[in-house]
Amino acid sequence: MKQFVPATYSPPIAELWVDGPFQTLPELGPGSPNEQARAALSALTIENAFPATLDQDAARACLSGLWLYHNFMDPSHTICQDLQEWYGSYWHGILHRREPDPANAKYWFRHVPSNPVFDLLPLELNETGLSLPLLVVETTWDPFKFVDACEAERGTGSTSEFRCRGIQLVEFQLLFDWCYRKATAG
């Protein structure tokens, strides 16, 4: 992915990722809902956000991810719990990791097989220097180790907590990008 470029997405989606009032570094916990984004999120539909949608579930996964990115846990959960593919389980795992409900997060990550995000994430983290020593990532991502790292660092205010938040942002972006491309065959 090299660089996350919101402008490559449809305008209603891009505005929810760009710098400004909607830009955020996701909390490791549930965080406070970004009320400035609520109206834009509520206005999103598959029809207005995904030109020429080829995969409805992947489009719904993107919507779940956007709600989660802006700390709206319930709408995100409502969407992702009905998705049958691995990427729905992935969003579901992230949501429960942030809730925090680590056992439930790990349950959902057990439903996520090897996938392109797991393969790309270590490369992205190594390039950005965000890897944590305790997450010795060689070639594939270990979501279980990351659940444990988030549990250990959440609320500490430490450098490691902010690194975990940065890692989580890269994870969000990679998963969102993959789902968007699948939804639109972009």
ABEGO torsion letter per residue (X at the ends): XGBBBAAABBAAAAAAABBEAABBBBBABAEBBBAAAAAAAAABBAAAABBGBABAAAAAAAAAAAAAAAGBAAAAAAAAAABABAAAAAAAAAAAAAOBBAAAAAAAAAABBBBAAAAAAAAAAAAAGABBAABBBAABBBAAAAAAAAAAABGAGBAAAAAAAAAAAAAAAAAAAAAAAAAAGX
